Structure formats: C-alpha cells, structure tokens
Amino acid sequence: MDSFISIPDEHRRLVRKLMEHFESMGLIVTCACSGYVDCEKVKIFEPDVRARDINHELDYIGEAKTCGNINNQYTKQQFQEFANRVMTSGKSIGKDVPFYIIISKGCESELHQVLVELGFEDRKNIHII
C-alpha cells in the first residue's frame, strides 16, 4: 500500500514526522508547510519546517525530501542556503543554525551524494533523519 502513496502525501508525512521530531527535542515548531502555517522565506527559499529552542534562542530549519526531489539544482541551492545560516541575535548569536533533512526510505545514498558534492558531508550543523 505504501508504494501507492502520492508524492504530495509522502512529503506531507515527512513534514509531520519532522515536526514531531523537533517537538520531541523540546523545540517549539513555529511554522510548517503542507497545510500548516507556511514559513517565511529564507532569502528565496521557504523551509518546510522551522522550530525554535526558546531557552537558547536558537532557530532550527527542517527540509523534507522525497527520493525524486533530492538530486536537482533547486534542492542543492536550498541546502546551501539553509546549511549556511548563522544566528544573528539572541543568546546563540554567531552559532550555526541546525539544519535537519528528513528523507523517504531508500534515498540515503542519493542524499549522501548531494551532500558530498556540496562539501557538506562533515558539517556538524546538518542532521539527517
């Protein structure tokens, strides 16, 4: 049955899982796409989920990707923008913004290939779910 899930449904499922993951970390989800409150753009890209650690005044960015939507120029530009964000105010000023990527099962090697191509495979602020 899972193989018949349409791409929008799969993306929405991943966004929901990402929101749940952030909440399990004690973060406040401030916005999310796919039928929730849309996020403000970061330059020209709208993150799928944003969350905040109130105590440390640290923002989190999350992006959900299905297998057919990882290895393309748009996603690579999104990853570059989101992975290179730095806090500009609050207690965490100067810290890298944590960037979480959640992907569909079976896309791991494709994501790894893109992260290597971008030089992000060892970045401490990038987390894969």
C-alpha positions as CSV (number, residue, x, y, z in Angstrom):
1,M,0.0,0.0,0.0
2,D,2.8,2.5,0.8
3,S,4.1,2.3,-2.7
4,F,0.9,3.9,-3.9
5,I,1.3,7.0,-1.7
6,S,1.4,10.0,-4.0
7,I,4.4,12.4,-3.7
8,P,2.4,15.2,-2.0
9,D,1.1,12.7,0.6
10,E,4.6,11.4,1.2
11,H,6.0,14.9,1.5
12,R,3.2,15.8,4.0
13,R,4.0,12.6,6.0
14,L,7.7,13.6,6.1
15,V,6.9,17.1,7.2
16,R,4.7,15.8,10.0
17,K,7.5,13.4,11.2
18,L,9.9,16.3,11.1
19,M,7.6,18.4,13.3
20,E,7.2,15.5,15.7
21,H,11.0,15.1,15.8
22,F,11.5,18.8,16.7
23,E,8.8,18.6,19.3
24,S,10.4,15.5,20.9
25,M,13.6,17.6,21.2
26,G,11.7,20.2,23.3
27,L,11.5,22.7,20.4
28,I,8.6,24.9,19.5
29,V,7.5,24.4,15.9
30,T,6.9,27.9,14.6
31,C,5.7,27.1,11.1
32,A,5.5,24.3,8.6
33,C,4.3,23.8,5.0
34,S,1.7,21.2,3.7
35,G,-1.4,22.6,5.3
36,Y,0.1,24.2,8.4
37,V,1.2,27.8,8.9
38,D,3.7,28.5,6.0
39,C,7.2,29.6,6.9
40,E,8.7,32.9,5.8
41,K,11.2,32.6,3.1
42,V,14.9,32.4,3.9
43,K,16.2,34.6,1.0
44,I,14.3,33.0,-1.8
45,F,13.5,29.6,-0.3
46,E,10.7,28.6,2.1
47,P,11.7,25.9,4.6
48,D,9.3,23.1,5.2
49,V,9.6,23.4,9.0
50,R,11.1,25.9,11.4
51,A,11.4,25.5,15.1
52,R,13.0,27.3,18.0
53,D,14.8,26.5,21.2
54,I,13.3,29.1,23.4
55,N,16.0,28.7,26.2
56,H,19.0,29.0,23.9
57,E,17.3,31.4,21.5
58,L,18.3,29.1,18.6
59,D,16.4,28.6,15.4
60,Y,16.2,25.3,13.6
61,I,15.4,24.7,9.9
62,G,14.0,21.4,8.5
63,E,13.5,20.2,5.0
64,A,11.6,17.1,3.8
65,K,12.7,15.4,0.6
66,T,11.2,12.5,-1.4
67,C,13.5,10.4,-3.5
68,G,12.7,12.1,-6.8
69,N,13.3,15.5,-5.3
70,I,16.9,15.3,-3.9
71,N,19.4,15.5,-6.7
72,N,18.4,18.7,-8.5
73,Q,19.7,22.3,-8.7
74,Y,16.8,23.7,-6.7
75,T,17.4,21.4,-3.7
76,K,21.2,22.0,-3.9
77,Q,20.6,25.7,-3.7
78,Q,18.1,25.2,-0.8
79,F,20.7,23.1,1.1
80,Q,23.4,25.7,0.6
81,E,21.2,28.5,1.9
82,F,19.8,26.6,4.9
83,A,23.1,24.9,5.9
84,N,25.0,28.2,5.9
85,R,22.6,30.2,8.2
86,V,24.1,31.7,11.3
87,M,22.2,33.2,14.3
88,T,22.4,37.0,14.2
89,S,20.8,37.7,17.6
90,G,20.0,36.4,21.0
91,K,21.9,34.0,23.3
92,S,23.1,31.9,20.3
93,I,24.4,34.8,18.2
94,G,27.2,33.5,15.9
95,K,26.2,29.9,16.1
96,D,25.3,27.8,13.0
97,V,21.6,27.2,12.6
98,P,20.9,23.5,12.9
99,F,19.6,22.1,9.6
100,Y,17.6,18.9,9.6
101,I,16.9,16.9,6.5
102,I,14.3,14.1,6.6
103,I,14.1,11.8,3.5
104,S,12.0,8.9,2.3
105,K,13.4,5.4,2.9
106,G,15.7,4.3,0.1
107,C,17.1,7.8,-0.7
108,E,20.1,7.7,1.7
109,S,22.8,7.2,-1.0
110,E,21.3,9.9,-3.2
111,L,21.3,12.4,-0.3
112,H,24.8,11.4,0.7
113,Q,26.0,12.0,-2.9
114,V,24.4,15.5,-2.9
115,L,26.0,16.4,0.5
116,V,29.4,15.3,-0.7
117,E,29.0,17.3,-3.9
118,L,28.2,20.4,-1.9
119,G,31.1,19.7,0.6
120,F,28.6,19.2,3.5
121,E,29.2,15.6,4.4
122,D,31.1,16.6,7.6
123,R,29.1,19.7,8.6
124,K,28.2,19.5,12.3
125,N,25.0,21.5,11.9
126,I,23.5,19.2,9.3
127,H,21.4,16.3,10.7
128,I,19.7,13.5,8.7
129,I,16.6,11.8,9.9
